[in-house]
Structures are given as structure tokens and as C-alpha cells.
């Protein structure tokens, strides 16, 4: 949480844990845990309650964002791609 700059555990809706493909994660090293994506229910539901977006759209956004990290995209890369897509 500190490395992400989060003030509260409820700020984090999703997390990619592992080594992305762009960083040599295509073949796991011996003893290395598999890449994992976590979606955090409570922060997602809190966000949904405060915004007009559908729950499905929010979950999709968070999941695609975390999978983007698996492929080596930074947050800035993903925000740029979202802006370009409209």
C-alpha cells in the first residue's frame, strides 16, 4: 500500500502481483509464484455506490487494467489508451 501511495485499503480496487510479460515473466523461474490478479470487492462496491457506472463496467475496467499490467503496460499507458479509445 505504501508503494502505491494509498491512504486506505479501500482505495485499491485491483492489483496485479507478479512479473509482467514485458519484464521476463513469460516463463516462470523455479520457485516463483504464478502471476495473479486480485479484485477487491469492498472498494469496487463502494465506488459503484458513489458513481453512475454499472457494476459490470467497473469490474471490467479494473480487470482489464490489471491484465494490462500483466502485459507490461504502465498506468500511464493504460490511461492514454483509454483516452484514445474514447
Residue pairs with C-beta under 8 A, 6 or more apart in sequence:
1 9
1 12
4 12
6 12
9 43
10 42
10 43
10 46
11 43
12 40
12 43
13 39
13 40
13 43
13 44
13 47
13 58
13 62
14 37
14 38
14 39
14 40
14 44
14 62
14 63
14 65
14 66
15 37
15 38
15 40
15 66
16 35
16 36
16 37
16 38
16 66
16 67
16 69
16 70
17 33
17 35
17 36
17 37
17 38
18 25
18 33
18 34
18 35
18 36
18 70
19 25
19 28
19 32
19 35
20 35
20 69
20 70
20 71
20 72
21 70
21 71
21 72
22 71
22 72
23 72
25 35
25 70
28 34
35 70
37 63
37 66
37 67
37 70
38 66
39 59
39 62
39 63
39 66
44 55
44 58
44 59
44 62
45 55
47 58
48 55
48 58
51 58
65 75
65 78
68 77
68 78
73 81
